Amino acid sequence: MGHGGNVIDELVTDHREVEELFGKIEALPAGHKDRKMYADQVTMELVRHSVAEEAYLYPAVREHVAGGDALADKELEDHAKAEQIMKDLESCEADDPQFDRLVGMLMTEIREHVADEEGNLFPRLRSACPPDALGDLGDKVRMAKKTAPTRPHPSAPDKPPANKMLAPGVGMVDRMRDALSGRGKEG
């Protein structure tokens, strides 16, 4: 989290980190307790990443890319699906029969979303948006991820300005809960 570079470089690095965590989950046998820890880490990363995209990337897509409203709306739909899966996954332990099904659904949803962003949205944004604006967006995304929630909140607003106002407070509560519970930490 917080790698440097323009918004596209930042978000692509996030995508690689999530894929690495998916690989760790896939490498463990079904029911292994560490699968839950990695799933929690994936959720924490994805929620921060999504909040930052919703606050800064998608408004930029709407502003700079031809057909940007439709593109941004589709990405928001993808986020909503993934967030609901993560919310359902939150209450499952690794040995729960639903765990593997939900993790599989999340991996499929996220991998399709990443392929779409990297193959379609990012190239269009890169060609339509000035490099200095992409750099500024990278800084804003990094700042947003520092205060963003770490738990799924499917009913929270996903468009500015409400999402920008609520995210830091919800993020602080989530991080306190994570610290107290040890969520996402190796035990």
N, C-alpha and C positions, 0 to 999 in steps of 0.2 A: 504494500500500500504506500503510495507516494513515491513514484519512481523517477519523475522528471520527464521533460519533453513535452511535446504538444499533446493536445487532448487525445488524438488518435493513438499515439505511441503509448500514452498512459493507459488507455482502456484496453489496447491489445495486450499489454503486459499483464493487466488484471485477468484477461481471458486465459492467458497461458498458465497463470497461477491456479486458476480454478480447474483447468484441465489437468494439471499436475495432481491436485487433490482428488479429482475423479479417478485418476490412475491408481492412487493409493487405496481408495475404496475398492476398486475393481480387483486389486492384487490380493486383498484379504478374503478369506473364506466367509461365506454367508454366516451370519450370527456372531462374528468376531466383534468384541466390544469396541475396538478401535474404529470400526466402520462408523459408529455413532459420533465419535470425536471428530473424524474427518468430515462427516456430513454437517456437523455443527460449524466447523471451520468454513466449509463451502458456503453455508447459509450466511454466516457473518460477512464473508467477502462479497457474496452476491448482493446482499441487501445494501451494503455501503456503495457498491458499484452502481446499482440500480438507482439509488437515491441521487447520486451525483449525475448520472445520465439524465434523469428526469428533471433535475434542477437546471442543468446547463447545456448538455448535448442536444437534447430534443428541441429546446427553444431555438438553438442555433440552426438546427436542421430546418425548422419552420421558417426561419428568417432568410437563410442563404441558399437553400437547395430548391430547385424547381420541383413542385409536387411534394414539398417537405411536410405539409400538414398530414397527408396520407401516410407518408413514411413514418413520421413520428407517432401517429395514432396506432399503426401496426406494431411498432416497437413497444408502446405502452400496453397493448393487448398481450404481447408476449410476456412482459414483466408481470402483469396481473396473473396470468396462468402459472408462471414459475413461483410467484409469491404465495399463491394458494397451496401449491404442492409443498413448499417449504413450511408453511404453517401446519399442514397435516403431518409432515415429517417430524416437526418439533416435538410432538408428543409420543413418538415411537422410539423404542430402544432397538438396538441392532438385531435382537433375537425376535422382535415382533414380526409376525407374518406379513404385515403391510410395509415394513421397512424397505425390503428389496424392491418391491413394486414401485414405491414412491421414489426411491433413489433412481431407479431406472427411468421413470417418467421425467424426473428433474434433469438427468443427464441428457436425455433426448431433447427436451425443450431448450436447454441452455446451449447445447451443441448446434441446434438449428438456428437459434437466435444469433450466436457468435458468427456462424457461417454467413448469415444474412447481413449482419452489420459489417463484417470485414470484406465481404464480396460485393456489397451493394452500397450501403449507407456511407461507410467511411470513404471510399473512393469518390463518391459524389460530393461529400462535404469537403474533401481535400481540394477538389478542383473548383469549388464554388466559394470557398471561404479564404480570405487572405491569411498568409502564414502567421502574421503577428496576432491575428484574432484566434487562430488555432492554439498558439502559445498561451495567450491569456486564458483561454478556456481550460487548458491543461492545468494552469495554476488554480483556477476556480474549482475544478473537479478534485484536485488534491486536497484543497481546503474543505470541501464538502464531505469528503470521505472521512476526514478526521473527526467530524462531529455527527456523522450520520448514524441512524439506528443500526443495530446489529442483529435484530430479530425481525421476522416478517410481520408487517402490519397491513394486511390486505385491504382494510377499509380506510387507510390513511390517504389523503389527497396526493395525486401524482403529478399535478401541474402547478406552476408558479401562479400566484405568490404563496399560496397556502402551504405547499410542500416545503418551501424554503424557511417559512416561519416555524413550522412544527418540528422539523427534523432534528435540530440541535437538542431540544428538550427531551424528545423521545430517545434520541441517541444517548444522552447522559443517563437516563433511567436504564436503558438496555445495557450499557457498559457496566453500570453498578450491579445489575442482576448477574451479568456474566462473571464479574470479579467475585461476587459472593458465592456463586454456584460452581465456579471453575469450568464453566461451559467452554468447550473448544480447546481445552488444555489437556496435554497428555497426563494421564493419572498414574 
